[in-house]
């Protein structure tokens, strides 16, 4: 039996991580050692409800037995071939992705930000080869307060100084407009626009849900001007908002769709771009790739992760449970002097405060209610429990959370 060596207490483990690790995160003072379903346990044996789900990577819960079994079985056969050769698992993943998304083509990658980079490259090449935009002069239209990852391209898209400060020079050809303002976006789209890239619901910004007419108007505009619309559903996809994909709430099907996080089942990085024949058809051998993208281990995990979402009807479950949680939170926090708004769709929920107390509240929730949540931008707390969370567990957790949220 393998045993852990070295420091074991919470304080010792935190000190070890802070001594040797780059300090690019500010985690809560909790050290997790085990997870199962909707729960995680710290090194001292205390159980918590996971109210973040690794930003939706764990929609299916921790260590879902079907996903872990697929990982273990494939690891005993073949893990990596590179794309220099075919493997016997990738085709199944691609076919299932196309069936779930309704697109004819899919391109596998590893992380969400790689999927975004892939989509931007596809839109640029399509603009230069098929739409007559001068090579190298294209403009990508994005929304303020977006979050598409941490690469140099992704932070070039950002309007958040904590993401982009002192990382320049940045990728050129980016036009930024207010999220939710279809008129502003229409003014920004011009003859050199290569594409429009949006989150249907902004996650890192604080679960910002746009007006109901926003995405339909953007979709109509992009269609009229033959400009591709790409939706980043890395966090919102695969059931989180109560639909398989968030765009379905508004009937605004994109031309390219970025998926990731829950496609991994929380056990191994898997992402993909799914899209139309003409857009993904711009790639030719050597023009784009990834050593690990579409590897057999990732493909086995991705297939199992998708099967769990479908077979356990997780989108419908998120819609039902999310509606109940939102109703209870809104009723329980009505009149609270500290709470400004409760918002969300499905089990993608945020509580915004009038002042920058969200970090303090998340620490109190962990300490007093045994619920792990995440703060963002000082004022907002995000609650994204696994979609498999038992109904009674979720109801009990919300009742424990309410007095802490109300007092701020």
RAPE-V493905 format. One record per backbone hydrogen bond with DSSP energy under -1.0 kcal/mol. CO is the residue of the C=O (numbers start at 1). NH is the residue of the N-H. If there is no record, write none. Layout:
CO/NH
CO/NH
This chain:
9/13
10/14
11/15
12/16
13/17
14/18
15/19
16/20
17/21
22/24
28/30
31/43
34/41
36/39
37/62
38/50
39/36
40/48
41/33
41/34
42/45
46/42
48/40
49/51
49/372
51/384
53/58
54/57
58/61
59/387
62/37
64/68
65/69
66/70
67/71
68/72
69/73
70/74
71/75
72/76
74/77
74/78
79/297
89/93
90/94
91/95
92/96
93/97
94/98
95/99
96/100
97/101
98/102
105/275
107/273
109/271
111/115
112/116
113/117
114/118
115/119
116/120
117/121
118/122
119/123
120/124
121/125
122/126
123/127
124/128
125/129
126/130
127/133
134/137
139/194
140/175
141/197
142/177
143/146
151/155
152/156
153/157
160/163
160/164
161/165
164/167
173/140
175/142
177/144
178/181
181/185
182/186
183/187
184/188
185/189
190/193
192/139
195/141
196/230
198/232
202/208
203/206
203/207
208/202
211/214
213/217
214/218
215/219
216/220
217/221
218/222
219/223
220/224
221/225
222/227
228/196
229/255
229/256
230/198
231/233
231/258
233/237
239/242
240/347
244/238
244/239
245/248
246/249
247/250
247/252
255/276
256/231
257/274
258/233
259/272
260/263
261/264
262/265
264/267
271/109
272/259
273/107
274/257
275/105
276/280
277/281
279/282
280/283
284/287
292/295
295/299
296/300
297/301
298/302
299/303
300/304
301/305
302/306
303/307
304/308
305/309
306/310
307/311
308/312
309/314
310/313
313/317
314/318
315/319
316/320
317/321
318/322
319/323
320/324
321/325
322/326
323/327
324/328
325/329
326/330
327/331
328/332
329/333
333/336
338/354
341/352
343/350
345/348
348/345
349/383
350/343
351/381
352/340
352/341
355/357
357/361
358/362
359/363
360/364
361/365
362/366
363/367
364/368
365/369
365/371
370/49
372/51
374/382
376/380
377/379
378/358
379/353
380/376
381/351
382/374
383/349
386/389
390/394
391/395
392/396
393/397
394/398
395/399
396/400
397/401
398/402
401/405
402/406
403/407
404/408
